[in-house]
Amino acid sequence: MEQKRLQDCTAEELSALLRDTKAAYDAFQAKKLKLNMARGKPGPEQLDITMGLLNALPADADPISESGDDTRNYGLLSGITEAKKLFADLIGAKPEEMFIGGNSSLELMFACLQIAYVKGIAGCKPWSQQGTVKFLCPVPGYDRHFALTEYFGVEMINIPTGEGGPDMALVREYVENDPAVKGIWCVPVYTNPTGIVYSDDTVRAFAALKPAAKDFRIFWDNAYCVHHLVAQPPKPLTISQACAEAGSDGLFYQFVSTSKITFPGAGVAALNTSRANLDELEKHLGIQTIGFDKTNQLRHVRFFGDADSMRAHMEKHRAILAPKFAVVLETLEREIAPLGIGSWTKPEGGYFVSFNAPNGTAKRIVQLCKEGGVTLTGAGATFPYHNDPDDSNIRIAPTYPSPEELAQAMELFCLCVKLAALEQMQ
């Protein structure tokens, strides 16, 4: 039977739909599912295709780096030369402007915030001595970015995001007029969770900013730069190129890692910024550590060889993930679109689908899903302080479950969206 938009249904029809939907939901509860879609984790089959990494440095392998240093020993704070070249090629940067860290880009983000907060950057007082410090947060966004900022007591300001990126007129107004604004979070390629890609105009607008604060930095988290779901992915302007053209090389910190390329728990992370910024950061990082895991850096370089091989490896990931995203989108199109009770993104890459439920229902939907056996990212997590003013946005993470589990999870999710919407209309 053809489905009708809920807003066009009579009271009697809504009551009948609520009864039927509740019965279907009760049947799902009886299945006692236990599926977790709370985080964007690679699935086991994705990890399996990288097992060769463990053999990239056999016992008889040469441990000497291109610079002639023994990767097994102390030293090389900023990482091995080969790794700098690999990551620079991946993101369109200069090898001499790369810093290679441990397994986590979040660790490098934390370090940059901590240095600014405790010691100060660019010749300015530490943020901890400057009174109110503010950060701009494009929303919906990445919950761990917001957690990092909140940890340091930084005030977070929501910035609306459209198809081409953040509202740059609003960003410019804050950055160029308020010296308390010290940074902005950005995920420029396949933004978490919406999957949008910043337009070239947006990237140029970032590069052209004239901050009121000398210690303002753009935190450019390029986590999904090669995580495509389509055969012909977008080729956005890089922040490195845009800032070079604008003469603002020191304006950004760019982060990237192999967390969702090789092993999330044993990958390699990198930071790209101007040489002057790196010199400043390295003075402090050199107190924290004598050097990160250079053996793992060498292992990754030997496994991939170059950035083109890494991109080819990501085609194997695409073959695994694209069908999973198709399950999500096809189910939403079939079950939700005819009812007019939600909207969602159709990303060409990244790890998430961003779903907007009827205002005031996201928390209820997540609760119903949990009680039905599927754990989602908490409602509100995609906004600072876990406060979604519309109680609408839900982040769907399709990557970890099998396609069969995902089909079940999405069937339940759609039932919960219907149930929450019908409850609200009573």
N, C-alpha and C positions, 0 to 999 in steps of 0.2 A: 504494500500500500504506500502511495506517495506521502512523504512526510510534509507537514505543514509548519511554517514558522510559528514558534510558540506564542508570539505576540498576536497572531491572528486566530488563535484557538479560543473557543468558548470556555466558560467556567467548567462546564460538564466535561469537555474534552481534556482540559488541564487536569481535572481530578482523576479521570481515567488513566491518563498518561502517568501521573504521579503514582498511582496504584501499581501499574504494570512495571514501571521503572524500579520501584521499591522491591517488588517481587524478584526482578532480575538481579538486583543488587544483593538481596538476601541469598540467592542461589550462588552468587560469586563468593560470598562470605563462607558458605558451606564448603567451598573447595579448599579453604585454608591455605591460600597462596602465601609465599614468602619471597617476594621479589623486591630488590632494592635498586631504585633509579635515582638516588639522591645526589650522586656525584657523576661527573663526566669521566668515568674510568674506561680505559681501553679494555675490551673483552679478551678472554684467554686466547682466542684465535689470533688476535692482533699481536699479543706477546709471543706467541709461538713462531711467527714469521721472523722474529728477531733473535732467535736462540743462537744463530751463528755468531752473534756478537761475542758470546762467551768463549769462542774458539779463535777469535781474531788475534789474540796474543798467546800462542802456545808457549810451553816451557822453554823452547829454544828460540823464541822470538827476540829480535834485536830491540832492546829497551831504550836505545839512544834516539832522542828527538832530532828533528831537522837542524836545530841550533847546536847540536853536539852535546846536549845535556842528558844525563841519565834520569829518565822519568821515575825511577824507583826511589830517588833520593830527595833531599830537601831542595827548596829553591823554586825559581820560576813562578813567583807570586801571581803574575797575570796570565799564566797558562802557556802551553807549548805553541810554537809558531804554526804548526800544521793545523791545530784546532782553530786558531785565529783566522787563518785563511778559509777554512771550511765554513765557519759561521759568517764571516764577512761576505762570502759569495752567496750564502743563503739569503741574507737580508739586504744586500746591496750596500755594504759599508766598506770601510778601509780596514785591512788587517791590523794596522797600527793603532786603530781606535777601538779595538776589541779587548775585553777582559774576560777570561774563561774561569768560571767558578766551579762549584760542586754540582750536585745533581738537581738543585732547585733554583729556579728563577725567583721564586718568592723569597728565598734567603737573600738574594742580591737586592731585591726591592726593600726588604727589611733593613739591610745594611745601609742603603742610601738614605732611608728615612732616619735611621738611628744616628748616623753621622751628622745629618742636618740638625737633628733635635738636640744632640748632646754636645757637639763640637762646633757646629755651624759650617756653612759653605760659602764660597764666593766672598770671603772677607766679612761676612755678616755675623751678628751674634747668633748663638744657638737658638733654635726655635723655642726651646724651653725657657728662654729669657726674654722672649719678645711679646709676651702676653698672648692674646688670641691669635691663633694660627688657623688658616682655613685651607681646605682642599676642595676642588670642583670634582663632582662625581656624575658623569653621564649615566642616565638611568633609562631602562633597567641595565644593571651592570653586574660585575663579578663580586660575589660576596666576600671573597678573601681579600680583595683590594680594600673593601670597606672595613674589614676586620683589622687589617694592618694600620689603617689611618686612625681608627677608633682607639687602637692600643696606645698610640702616642697622644691621645687626648686632642686630636686635631678636629676642628669643626668641619663637618661635611655639608656641602651645598649641592642639591640636586640640579642637574642640567638636562633638559629634555633632549632626546635623540630622535632624529628623523632618518630617512632612507640614506642620506649622504653622510651621516655622522652627527656629532653634537651641534646644538644651536650655537653657531660660532659668533653671532652678534652678542649673545648673552655671555659667552666665554670671554670675548674681547672686553666687554664692559667690566666684568669682574677683574680680569687679569691686569688691565691697563689702568684701573682707577683705584684698586684697593691693595695696598702693599701687604696686607695680612694674608692675601691669597698666595700660597707658596707652591701649588702644584695642581695638576689635573691627571686623573687616571684615564688612559686610553687603551682600547683593544681595537686597533685599526683594521684588522683583517678578520672577518667572521666574528664580529663582536660577541662576547659572552653576555647575555644569552641570545641576542636577536639574530646573529649571523650576518649583519650588514657589513659592508666594506666601505671604509671612508672614501669619499670622492676625492679626486685630485684637488679640487677647489678647497675642500676641507683641510687637506694636508698642507696646502700652500698657506691657508689662513692661520694654521698653527705656527708655521715657520715665520710668518710675518708679525706675530705677536710682539708687542713692546711692553714687557711686564713692568708694573710699578715697583715690584720687589726684585732686587738684584739676585736673590736666592730662589727665585721661581724656577721650577723645572717641570717639563712635561714627562710623565711616566708612561712611556710608550711600550705597552706589553704586547709584543708581536707573537703571541703564543701559538697562533693557528696559521702562520704564514704559508705553510705548504700542506695544510690539512684540507684538501679539496674533496668535493663530492661530485664534481662535474668534470667532463673531459677537457673543456676549454675554460679554465678558471680566469677570473679577472687579474689584471696586472696593474695594481695601483702604484701611484707615485710613492717612493720611499721617503721617510722623514729625513734621512741622511741627505738625499739629493735636494729636497725642498729647502732644508736649512742651509745647505751649502750655497744654493742660489740666492737665498735671502740674507746671507751673511750672519746667520744666527746659529752657528755650529754647536755652541755650548748650551742651547736651550733645552735639550732633551736628554733623557736616559732611555735607551731602548733595550728591552729584555727579550730573550729568546731561549728556548731549551729544546732538548730532545725528549722531554717527558712523555709525549704522546707520539714519538717517532720510534724510540727504542723501548727502554724500560722506565716507567715513571719513578721507580724507587732507585734506579741506578743509571740515570741519564747524565747529561752534561748541560749546564746552563751558561749563558754568556750575557755580558753587558756591553753595549756600544754607546759611546758618547765622545765628546771632543777630547783631544789629547790633554788639554788643560784640566778638564773635569776628571779624567782618569788619574792624572798625576795627584790631584787633591784627594780623591777617594782612596788611592793606593797607599797613601801615607797612613791612613787609618786601618785599612784592611790588612796591612802588613803587621799591625799590632795584634790583630785577631788571629792570623794564621801565617805560617811560613809558606804555605802553598796548598792548593786544593789537590784533588786526586788526579795527578798527571797520568798515571797508568790507565785510568778510565778514559781520559781524553785521548790518549794514544790508541786505545782499543777502538774507540769510535772512529777515529781517522782511518785506521787500518781496515775497519769493517766497510766503511763507505768509500773511501778514496777521495771523493769530491762531492760537491753539492748536487751535481746532476745525478749521481748515483743515489743520493739521499732522496731526491725528488722521485726517482724511479721506484724506490722502496715505498714511497707514500702512495704510489698507484696500487700496491698490494693492500694497503689500508683502505683505500677508496673502494676496492672491490668487495671488501668485507662490510664497510659501513653504509655505502649508498643504499643497499637493499633494506637495511634497518630503518634509515630515515624514510624510505618509501613506505614502509609499514605504518609509521606514525602519520605521515601526511595523507596517505590513502584512507586510513581509518577516520581521521578528523574530517576529511572531505565527505566521506560517506555518512558518518553519524552525527556530525555537529553542524556542518555547513547548511544543510536544508532547514535546520531549526533556527538559525540566526542567533545563536547564543554563544558566540565566541569568534575570535580571529587569531591568526597565528602567522608566523614567519615561514618562509620556504627557502631555507638557506642553501647556498651553493658550496658550503664548507663549514668547518668548525665542528663543534660537539653537541650543539643544543638546538632545540626548537623552542621559541618563545611563544607561549600561549596566553592570550588575554581573555579571561572569563568575564561574565557580567560583573559589573562593579559590586563589591561587597560579598563575593562568593568564593574567592581564592582559598581562604583559610578553611572554609567548610569543605571544599573539594579535596584539599590535601588531607584533611582529617578523615573524610569518607574513604579515600584511597588507602590510607594507612589501616583503617579498620577492616578494609576489604582484602588486605594482604600485599599492597604495593606501597613502598615508601618513596616519596618524592622529595625534592628539595623543598625546604620549608617555605610557605607563603611569606612574602615580604623579604626573603633573602636577597633578592636582586635590587634592593634599595638600601641606602644607608640606614643604620640603626634598625634594620629589619622592619622598616615602616613604609609599606606601599600605601600611599594615600588613597588609592582607589580599591585596595584589596582585590586586585584583578590579575596581576601577572604571576604566571607559573612557569618555571623552567623545566622542560622535558629533556631528559638525558637518555637517548636511545642506545648508547654505544655498548654498554656492558651486557645486557641480557641477550640471550639467543633470539633469533627471529621468532621462534615459536613462543618463547616467554614474552617477548615484546608484544606480539599480537594479543595475548591474553591481557597483559598490562594495559594496553591501549583500549581494549574493549571495556575493561573496568573503569579506566579514566573517563571515557566518554559517558558511561553510565553515571559516574559521580558528577560530571558537569551537568548532565540532564537533571539529576536529582536535586542538586543545589539550586539550579535555575528554577525548577518547578516549586521547590519549597519557598523560594523567595517570592514567587508569583501568587502564592496562596493568600 
